[in-house]
């Protein structure tokens, strides 16, 4: 998908937020991966997000054509 399409769909504000988060994740103060994980299960983590991403990944692995919309060219 061309970056212009992504920009038009998400807006410059959202792109700026994502870029800011990426810069923050590159600092030494950030010591985790892209998903917050708390092994104690305190509720201050994103286990649900991780699980959801795993479901999406598995669906694509089982049927790679799923992400393609007919007539969209993507």
C-alpha positions in Angstrom: 0.0 0.0 0.0 1.5 3.4 -1.0 2.4 5.7 1.9 0.1 8.4 0.5 -2.9 6.0 0.9 -1.9 5.2 4.5 -1.4 8.9 5.3 -4.8 9.7 3.8 -6.6 7.0 5.7 -4.9 7.6 9.1 -4.1 11.2 9.0 -0.9 13.0 9.7 -1.7 13.3 13.5 -1.8 9.5 13.8 1.5 9.1 11.9 3.1 11.7 14.2 1.9 9.7 17.3 3.3 6.4 15.9 6.6 8.0 15.0 6.8 9.5 18.6 6.2 6.1 20.1 8.8 4.5 17.9 11.4 7.1 19.0 10.5 6.5 22.6 10.9 2.7 22.2 14.5 3.3 20.9 15.6 4.9 24.2 17.5 3.0 26.9 14.6 3.7 29.3 12.3 1.4 27.4 13.2 -2.2 28.3 10.4 -4.2 26.8 9.2 -5.3 23.4 6.4 -3.8 21.5 3.8 -5.2 23.9 3.8 -4.6 27.6 4.2 -7.9 29.5 3.7 -8.4 33.2 4.5 -12.0 34.2 2.6 -11.4 37.5 -0.6 -10.8 35.6 -1.4 -7.6 37.4 -3.6 -6.3 34.7 -1.0 -3.8 33.7 -0.1 -5.7 30.5 -1.3 -6.4 27.1 -1.8 -10.1 27.1 -5.1 -9.8 25.3 -3.5 -7.7 22.5 -0.7 -10.3 22.1 -3.3 -13.1 22.0 -5.3 -11.3 19.3 -2.2 -10.7 17.2 -1.5 -14.4 17.4 -5.0 -15.2 16.2 -4.6 -12.9 13.3 -1.2 -14.3 12.4 -2.5 -17.9 12.6 -5.4 -17.0 10.3 -3.1 -15.5 7.7 -0.8 -18.5 7.9 -3.7 -20.8 7.3 -5.2 -18.7 4.5 -2.7 -16.2 3.1 -5.3 -14.8 0.6 -7.4 -13.5 3.5 -5.9 -10.1 3.6 -6.6 -9.4 -0.1 -9.8 -7.6 -1.0 -11.2 -8.3 -4.4 -10.8 -5.4 -6.8 -8.7 -3.3 -4.4 -5.4 -4.1 -6.0 -3.9 -4.7 -2.5 
